[in-house]
Amino acid sequence: MFKNVRDKFSEIWYEKYLNMCNADWDFYINSSSENLEKMTKAQDEHSNIFKDENFYKQFKKIDKNLLNHHEQKQLKNILKDFEEELNTGEDLKNLRNKENEIAQKYNSYILKIDDKEVSRVEIQKILQTEPDVEIRKKAYEANIKAADLIANDLKEFVKMRNAFALKKGFSNYFEYKLVEDYEVDLNELTNLLDEVYSKSKYTIKNILLEKQNELKTFFGINELNSYHYGLLLDNDPAKKVNECFKDKEQIVEISKNAYKKMGYDVDKLLKEGKLTLDLFPRKGKNTHGFCFDIDAGLDARILANLTNNTHSLDTLNHEMGHCVYALGISRDLPFIDRQTYPAMTEAIAMMMGDIQKRENILQGIVPGNILQEFKQTFKKDEANFIAHSQVIINFEKEMYKNPDQDLKKLWHDLKVKFQLRSENEEPDNGWASIPHYLSHPSYYQNYFRATLIKAQIYNHLGNLTENPNTSLILEENLFKYGTSMEENELIEKFTGKKLSADDFVKSLV
C-alpha cells in the first residue's frame, strides 16, 4: 500500500519539483523582479502539494510496522513535509518570501570603487593581485557595504526562523535544520569539530602564522587587517600558476580534459542536454557558484562566475563533481530517493576541486617545478579550510542561539580565536556576505563533514585522473544509490570502513 500511495503522490511531486527547480535556475541566472515572482509562485505551488489532506490521510493510515527501515524513513519524511505545510504552511511561505527578498536585494546591489562599477569577481581579483593597500582597502570595503545592506535583514530573518523552529519543538532554527534536514546531532557535530581541531590545531597555527608573517613582511607592518589577506605574493605558487592561464575559457577546457581522463565526456553531456553551463559573470546574475541538480540522471546545471585563476578551476571542478554525481543517480529509484546526501555530494565535489593540487591535470600548461610547488600547498589549504569552517559553523550556531548579541563582535572574536586575526581590528559585518547563512542555513557543517569523507574516499580510490574507469567505479558503487542507502552505510560499503577523522588528520598533521 505504501509504495502505491508514494508513487502516485510522487507523480504530482515530481512535476511541481521540476517547475520549482527551473524557476530557481532562471532567478539565479537573472535576478529580475519578474523571475523573482515566477520563482515565488513555483515554490508556493510545490509547497501546496503537501496541503492535500486526502494524500495526507492515506499516508497517515499506513502501518509503519509493516515497512522496512528505509520505507519507514521515507514515510516519516513525507509526513513531516505534510505536517509542516498543513500546520505551519503560512509561516514557511513567509520565510521563503523573506529569503527571496533579501537575495534579490543583495544580488542586485551594484558594487563600486571610486564610483566605478565592479563585479565581485573583479573584487576577488583585486584582493588576490593588488599590492596597493588603499586600493585593496576600497575593494574590501565595497564588499562590506553589500554585507551591511542586508545585515539587519538577516538578523530579523534569523528571529523569524527561530520562531518557526520553536513551533516545531526545537530551541532554535540551527538545531532544527541539523536534525530535520541533515540528520545530524548537534552534540556529535560539536564533538567532531573539537576532535579535528584539537588534533590539528598546532599544524594549523603554524601554517596560519607562516602566511601572516609573509604578509607582514611584504606590507612592512606589524599588524594585519582583513584587507591585507588574500594577496598572492610573488613566491606563492598559485600566483605563478595563474600567470600560466591564457583566459577564462582555458579553465573550462582544463576541467573538461580532467573529467575526460576519469571517463566523463563533458561535451557529450552538453550535446545531449544533460548538462548546462552558465559560467561567466554578468549583471543581475548570482555572484557565487552552484550546481542545480534539476532532475537526477537527466538534467544538471552549473552557475559560476569564472575568471582565469586557480580559484575558478577549483570552483568548476567542484560544481562538475556535484553534476556527475546527480547525473549518475539511477532512474530506477523512486523519486524520493533520486537525490544525494549533502555531505556526501560535497565530499565528491570537494575531492574533484582538489585534483588540480593532488594530480597532474595542469601538466603541460604549468612548468613542472611550479606545479610541484603548487601541489605542495594542498596541506595549507586544508588547514585554512578547517580554521575557516570553525568560524563559519560556530558563528551560525551562536547567532541562532542569540541573534540580538553583537554579531560583528562575535564574527571578530571567532576569527581571532580560530584564524589568529588581530584583536585590534575593527569588527564588521563580513559574516553577512556568507551566502549559506541566507540560502542554506546549517548547511556549512556538511562541508566540514565532507572534508573527512573525501579524505577517506580518495585514499580508497587513489589517483582519479589516471584511471579512465573512475567514473564507472563511482557510478556503480556510490552514485547510483542516491539516498536509497543511509549515508554512513554508503561510506562503509564504498571504502570498507566506517567514517572517521583518521584519514583527514593523517593527511594534515
Disulfide bonds with the S-S distance in Angstrom:
none
